[in-house]
Amino acid sequence: MQEHDMSWVRTEMALAEAAPRSQVGPAAWIRKNLFATPVDSAMSVFSLLLLAWAIPQVLNWLFFDAVWTGADRTACLTTEQGGQLPAGWAGACWPFVTGRFGQFMFGRYPFEERWRVVLTGILFIVLLAPLLIPKVPYKGLNAILFFVVFPFVAFFLLVGGAFGLPYVETPLWGGLMVTLVLSYVGIVVSLPLGILLALGRRSQMPIVKLFSVIFIEAVRGVPLVTVLFMASFMLPLFVPPGMTFDKLLRALIGVALFASAYMAEVIRGGLQAIPKGQYEGADSLGLSYWQKMGFIVMPQALKLVIPGIVNTFIGMFKDTTLVLIISMFDLLGVVKQNISGDPTWATPQTAKTGYVFAAAIFWIFCFSMSRYSMFMERRLDTSYKR
């Protein structure tokens, strides 16, 4: 038998070669994302020049030219105004923030009782963190503690009047404390109520569907300011004589109902995106309506509308500033009150510093919610995983 020459056959795998330098690395990323076309190059150059002009000025105002210590307005006055700083100085007045930090966080809540607010915040974080971390076990128990038990514990801690705790009336509440209370109640109430309204709007029962449609369209047709006014001034007209509602409770009801109407439309969009076969498959298994919605349809719909749900939460968190119109002072309201009504810190830079501080707090919370929603989207997106 004739033997074949196999010397040309490779006996081992070829080693992987490095990618071309023009396709990988920082230079390739810059060329692909910033200078791919002449238009991209022009926009990138303009943006870089704008950042080069703006960032040093912002950093100078926030940090390098700012005042960090002082007891009153004299620490933040320029030479022309009787202070000790160079003429033309225009930096942030951070002593104003540090001096009024307690009011920004707690409002007029009694100083000796603020430990109750701090303890409530610690319990909030301790119960919320395990819910946000996917690998932490006992999610069901954790959810019951956070959504059912915690509100009652927080109520007795913040309001008092029981278990030996002094009573603290809600008109003394303010600052970030009120912002978080309004946001927490709005989120906890609006999501399940929005789900019920969305199901009601798609219901085959005429009365349930009509009620859901009227509620959603009526609430979405008016601004939140109007809802707050109605909850604050018109709600007492519909209760028996002698019965009163706390102003904070009225605001909580108004914010929760307003957010639930928008949440209902977000969830309804998710329900409409579910293929009809999912409903038919659940029916073929003999599942009841609530079993079909709870186990088959609603989990898929909620996964699809995570961006819309979080967007509603973020909008509601920022809209809590509107409670100022009914004489409640959230974080922004307290900052504004201290700026306009406190002559101790009346300087040209005080207002800017206070508003920048409030904006930073709102940005931290909103950005955190946005980033977490993106994390959950990636985690739940199993469409292309093998």
C-alpha positions, 0 to 999 in steps of 0.5 A: 500500500502506498504511503501518503506524505502527511508532513504538510498536516498540522499536528497541533492547534494554531495559537490565537493571534492578537487582534490588530492594534487598530481595532482594540485599545483606548485609541480604537475606542476613541476613534470608533466612538468619538471621531468615526465621522466628520460630524462626530469629530466636530461634536466631540471637539466642541464637547471637549472644549466646553468641558474644558471651559466649564469643569474648572469653573465648577470645581473652583466654585464647589471646592477650591474657592469655597468657604468651608468654616464659619459661624454666620454670614460674615464667613462668606462675604466678599471684601466689598461687603465687609468680609475678609475674602478677596474681592470678586470671590464667588465660591460656595458657602458650605458653612451654611449647609453644615450649620443648617444640616440638621434642619435640612434632614429633620425639619423642626423635629425636636433635637432630643428626639431625632434619634427616632428618625435615625433609628427609623432610617437604619431599620429602613436600610437594613430591611431594604438592602436584602430585598435589593440583593438577589442572592440574599435568602428569605425574600418573602419574610423580608418583604413582609417585614419591609412592606407590612411590619415596618410602616407600623414600627416607623409610625410609632417611632416617628409620631410617638404618643405610645410606648413612652415616646413623646408625641411629635406632631407632623407640622414639625416634620420637614427636610429629607425626612418628609421627602423619604416618607412621601416617596416610600408611601407613594411607592408602596401604595402606588404599585399594587394599586396601579396593578389593580387599576390596570387589571380593572381597565382590561377587565370584562366587567363593565362597572369595574372597567368604567370605574378604573377608566374614570379614575385613571383619566381624571387623575392623569388629566390634572396636575399634581398641584391640583390633586394636593390642593384637593386632598388638603382643602377639599377632602375635609369637606367630604368627611363627617363634622368633627373628623379631621385628617392630618395634613401629612396624611392628606398629602400622602393620599394625594401623592399615592393616588396620583402616582397610582394612575400613572403606574396603572398605564405603565403596567397596562402597557406591559400587559398588552405586550404579552403574547395572546398565547400566554393567556391561552396557555394559562387557560388551557392549564385550567388556571383561575383568573388570579392564578393566571395573572399572578403566576403567568402574565403579571411577572412577564409584564412587570419585567417588561416595564421595569424602566417605566416603573422606575421612571414613575418612581423617580418622577414621584420622588422629585414631585414631592417638592410640590407639597410646599404649596400646602405649607409642608416643607420637604428637603427643597422647601426647608432649604428655600425657607432657610435661604429666604427667611434666615438673615444669619446667612444672607449672602449672594452665595447662600442660595446657590449653595443651598440649591446645589446641595438639594440638587445633589441629594435628589440626584444621588437618590434618582441616579441610584434608582436608575442604576439599580433598574438597569441592573435588574433589567440585565439580570432578568433579561434571559432572552438571549442567554444560552 
